[in-house]
Amino acid sequence: MLKISELRNREVVNVVDGKKLGTICDLDVDLENGRVTAIVVPSGGRFCSLFGGGKDYIIPWESIVKIGVDTILIELPGPTDLKR
């Protein structure tokens, strides 16, 4: 079992281009089905849209390749431009 608090401390890296996106600040959850649908990573090193005017990366749960001890590997082809 994995806790949300454990996910928040892990670096998110796109395996396609090696880009480090940051750490998870939030999750999108489907309450009807009780499933996580996406992870949210703030762009530009901000803390969950509180500071700065950038957008957040919205990464579909299906794009997660591996959840490691300190890193979450995702696979997003092309430029990482999935933003809110």
Residue pairs with C-beta under 8 A, 6 or more apart in sequence:
2 67
4 27
7 24
7 27
7 39
7 67
7 72
8 23
8 24
8 25
9 23
9 70
10 23
10 24
10 67
10 68
10 70
10 71
10 72
11 20
11 22
11 23
11 70
11 71
11 72
12 20
12 21
12 22
12 23
12 24
12 39
12 41
12 57
12 59
12 71
12 72
12 74
13 19
13 20
13 21
13 71
13 72
13 73
13 74
14 21
14 74
14 75
14 76
14 80
15 65
15 73
15 74
15 75
16 75
16 76
16 77
16 78
17 80
19 80
21 41
21 43
21 57
21 59
21 74
21 80
22 41
22 42
22 43
22 45
22 57
23 41
24 39
24 40
24 41
24 72
25 40
25 41
25 42
25 47
25 48
25 56
26 39
26 40
26 48
26 56
27 36
27 38
27 39
27 40
28 36
28 37
28 38
28 39
28 40
28 58
29 35
29 36
29 37
30 36
30 37
35 61
36 61
37 60
37 61
38 58
38 59
38 60
38 61
39 58
39 59
39 61
39 64
39 72
40 48
40 56
40 57
40 58
40 59
40 84
41 56
41 57
41 59
42 48
42 49
42 54
42 56
42 57
43 54
43 55
43 56
43 57
43 83
44 52
44 54
46 52
46 54
48 56
49 56
55 83
55 84
56 83
56 84
57 80
57 82
57 83
58 82
58 83
58 84
59 74
59 76
59 82
60 82
63 74
63 75
63 76
64 72
64 73
64 74
65 73
65 74
65 75
66 72
66 73
67 73
76 82
